[in-house]
Amino acid sequence: MTCRIPVPVSGRAQRVGSPNLFVPSIILSNVMSLVPKIDEVRNVLGNSSIDLACIVETWLQEHIHDNIISIPDFNVVRLDRVEGQHGGVCVYIRRTIKYKVLQNLFNTNYEAIWLVLNPPRLPRGISNIILCTVYHPPRADDHSMINYLYECLTIIEAEFPNCGVIMLGDFNKLNTFRLRNGFNLKQITNFPTRGQSTLDLILTNMKSFYGDPIKLPPFGLSDHVSIKVLPLARSLFPKPTFRINSRDLRPTKRLALSKYLEEVDVNALVNVQVSCEKKVEILELIVKTGLDVLLPTKWKVKVSNEPPWMTQEFRGLIHRRQKALANSDLITFRSLRK
């Protein structure tokens, strides 16, 4: 099988995008021939706030021009199957989202479109979003496909650190365990998409930013249901957490430790030892025993309202900067301001 992919000009972000956009809303659909269903697809996208529509089994051929499948306010990137029938994938991207096709990951043996997306706004800690739309035919080589996807994700991990990944499409019976385990991806489609089988999957490392997938009717006479995933409201995004290990220093606990040290005959236990090293060791053991029993350390999980990069060191630098400003030390202030 060989494929053809057009080389589109990268989409240009406009100033009319949603001010609340963090991660894109997505529809995934196996349409089984896009051209006769294009009016239905246009109607759905035109009357919704969907940012991305990932279409598999487009059945498009080289002679079908982009104008036939165009949708207002969306750019389209397509990958047609040249030899044989059926197959093919395409992605509709809202024009407010800047994107680029990752041509270096294109392989004529596989039907997969790789895009790097830069929406107007992203959650903290995510540099950009990598989107991969896949169609894996039922009779294709599973082992070869997994190796290809694994190699592509390895390249992406090196080239785009801290990126979000969304890999979706019709995988048929492909076992994605190796991809999920190797790149911390979660499969979030939680209902059958064709009969009693879940063939259309959404794998992502941004599960916490999305609500549960929504089942939609298929387009036309396709036997695959469509899937819609919407981002959570900003207020529902997970807050950064961290663990601290500390002792219980309440006054009652400290008083108990004080009484313990008063009751222990430290001199008697230390003086029986011959060497200084042994005496120090016994003294440390007495104190440590009291601390571990009466003031044990406990792990606590705390939720931070600050961004993850606001460390104690960074907070200290801000304090020094403000102190320099208050003391009219402009040289130190300018240095710390940078």
C-alpha positions, 0 to 999 in steps of 0.5 A, a space after each residue: 500500500 502506498 499513500 499520498 499526503 498533500 503538503 498544506 501551509 501551516 494554519 495561522 492563528 487568528 485573534 477570534 479564538 475562544 479566550 477559554 481554549 486550553 485543550 481542543 474539543 475533538 470528534 472522531 468518526 469512521 465515516 466509510 466514504 466521506 464525500 456522500 456524507 460531507 454535508 452531514 459533517 459540515 452541519 455537525 461542525 458548523 453548529 458546534 464548538 468542535 476544534 478538531 474532527 478526525 475522520 478515518 476511512 475517508 475513501 478519498 482518491 487523488 482526483 477528489 479535490 479539497 474543495 469538495 470536502 472543504 468546511 468553512 472555518 476549518 483547514 483540512 489535512 488528508 492522507 489518501 490511499 492510492 493503491 486499493 480501495 477504502 482506507 484513508 484519513 483526514 483531519 479538520 482543524 479550526 482555523 484559530 489553531 496554529 498547526 504544522 504537519 510532521 512530515 518526517 514521521 510520514 511512512 507510505 506503509 501506514 495510514 497515520 497523520 501526525 500534527 503538532 498543534 499550538 492552540 491559543 492557550 494551553 495548560 501550564 506544563 504542556 508545550 504543545 499538542 501532538 495529534 495522530 490520526 490512525 487507520 489500521 486495517 483489519 488485515 494489516 501487520 499488527 507487529 509492524 504497526 506497533 513498531 512504527 507508532 512506537 518509533 514515532 512516539 520516541 522521536 516526538 518525546 525527544 523533539 517535543 518535551 513536555 508535549 501533550 499526546 492525543 493518538 486516535 483512530 480506528 485501531 481494529 484489533 491492534 493491541 496498544 498495551 506497549 504504547 500505553 505502557 511506554 508513553 504513559 498513555 490512557 485509553 479513554 473510549 469506554 463504550 463499544 464503537 462497532 457492534 460489541 467491540 471497541 475499535 475506535 480508540 483515543 489514547 492520550 497523556 492528558 486524560 485529566 483535562 478531558 471529560 468522559 467521551 460522549 457517544 454520537 450517532 454514526 454519519 450516514 450508514 456507517 456502522 461505527 458510532 462517532 466519539 466526542 471528547 470535550 475539555 473540562 472547565 478550567 476550574 475542574 483542572 487538576 491542581 498540582 500536588 506534592 508530598 511532604 514528610 514531617 513530624 507531629 510537632 504539636 505542644 502535647 507531643 513535644 511535652 511527651 518527648 520532654 518527659 521521655 528524655 527526663 525519665 531516661 537515665 542518659 548518664 548511666 547508659 552513656 557512661 558504660 560505654 568505653 569509646 567516644 564513638 559508642 557514647 555518641 551512638 547511644 545518645 543518638 539512639 536515645 533521642 532517635 527512639 524518642 522522636 520515632 515513637 512520640 513524634 513519628 514522621 508522616 507523609 502528607 499530600 498537599 494541593 498547591 494553588 500555585 503553578 508547579 514552577 513556583 518552588 521554595 527557591 523561586 519564592 525566595 528570589 521574589 522575596 529578595 527582589 521585593 526587599 531590594 526594591 523596598 531598600 532602593 537597591 536598584 542594582 540588586 533589584 534589576 538583577 533579580 527582576 531578570 
